[in-house]
Amino acid sequence: MSGPGAVALSWLRGRRDRRLLERIRQHGPTPRFHLPVLRSGEYTVDDFPEPRPEMWTVDAAGLHAWSPERDEPVFDLVWGDIRSFELATTDVRGQRTDTGIWIITERVGRFAVQPRAVIGRPFGASTTKIHILMEVLRSLRREVGPQHDPGRSGRAPADR
């Protein structure tokens, strides 16, 4: 998409992301990293209940999935349950293309997220950006890692 349509989508996405970031600031711990993701697409998680995550935050406890419709994360995943981060690939016109990041866990299994290019933009990240984001997640896991396991993961906060 280009032209006026892209401008309108970017403006709407920017407003929605600003509201979501404000909600995260009000109700969550201070994150070390924000990962904006697509809500729908080839690798989006259909197992997540509505509302689906639009932003993941990373902190000393683990990963937290956020949606603008809720004050609390819709899903928490502690570092101790995360085994690895891997590239999610698909065939596009006969060539393998990296389109997301698999999060491989102990309790939940594996699921993929499709990163957006930047906060405030509605478009998916490029292959290069996906590689960089995966390395950032791996680095954060090494930095704060499984030694910080304050609770159970793989559950929505309301289930606790």
N, C-alpha and C positions, 0 to 999 in steps of 0.2 A: 504494500500500500504506500502511496506517496501523495504529496500535495495536501490539499485542505483536509482530507480524511485523516491522514497521519498526524497533522497538527491537532485536530480535534481529539483524536485518541490519546495523544501524548498529554494534552491538557487535562483530560478526564482522569487518566492514569496518575498524573502528578498530584491532582487533588486527592484522589483516593489514597495514594501512598502517604501523603502528608498527614491525613487523618489517622492512618494506621500507625505511622511513626509516633504521633502524639499519644495514641493509646498505649503503645509499647512503653514509652517514657513514663506514663502515669502508672502503669500496672505491672511492669516487669522489671527484672533486674537490669542493670546497665550492661548491654551486650558488647562483646568484643567485635562482632561482625554482623552485618545484615545481609541476607541473601534473598533478593526478590525473585519470585518464581511465577511461572505461568500457572493459571488455575485450570486450564484445560489444554489438552494436547495428547500426543501419542503416548507419552510416558507418565502422564499425571496419574495420581493415585486415586482410583475409583473407590478404594476401600475406606478412604477418609470420609467421615460423615460430613454433611453440609453444616456449616460453611467450610469450603475447602481452603487450605492455606494459600496465602498470597505472598507471605514473607516468612522466612525462617530467621531466627536470631541464634547466635552462638555465644555462650558464656561459659563460666567455669563449671556449671552443672551439666551442660550438654546443648542440645538443639531444641528449639521451641518453635512450633508452627503457629502463625498468627493469621487471623482473618479480621477485616474491618468490622464484621458483625458482632464480634465478641470482645469483652474486656480482658479476658484471660486467654492464654494460648489454647488452641484447639487440640494440641498434641505436644507432649514432652518426650524427649528421648535422651536419657542420661548417657554420658560417655562410656560407662562400663558396659553398656549393651551394644555399642557400635563396634563392629569388627573391622570394617574398612569402607573406603569410598572408592568407587570404580567408575569408569566411563560407561555411559549408556550409549550404545550405537544403534543405528538403523541403516538400512539400504536406501539410498536416494539416487534414483536413476542409475542403478547398477553399481554404485560406489558406497562403501561404508562411510558413514558420517557420524561424528560424535554429536549427540543431541541433548544429553543430560548427564546427570550424576546419579549412579546407584548408591544408595545408603544401605549397607548390608549389616543387619543386626542379629543379635542372639534371640530375642524374644518375638520380634515382629516379622522376621524374615527379611526380604529385601524389597525396597521400593525406590522409585526414581523421582527426582525432581528435575524440572526443566527451568534452569535459571533464565531470568530476563537480563537484557543487556545492562541496564542500570536502574536504580530506583527512579521512578517517575516516568519510565518508558514502557509501553505495552508489548514490546517485541522481544523475542527470544535472543539469548546471547549467541555470539559467534562461536565457532569451534575453538578458536584460540582462547577466548574468554572462559569457556567451559573448562579447558585445561587449567587455566590459571586459578579459577575458583576451586577446582578439585584439589589443587596443591595447597591453597589457602586452608581449606577444611582439614586436609591431612596435617598441615603444620599446626593448626590450632589444636587438633587432637593430641599431637605429640606434646604440645606446650602445656595444656591443662588436663589432658587425658583421663584415663580410667581411674586414676588415684583420687579424683574428685567425683564421688558417686553418692550424692546426697539422698537419693530416693529411687523408687522404682520407675521404670520408663515403659514406653510403649502403650501408654494409657492416656486417655483424655483426662484433664484435671478433674472433671466432674465425677469420674469413676473412682477416685481415690477415697 
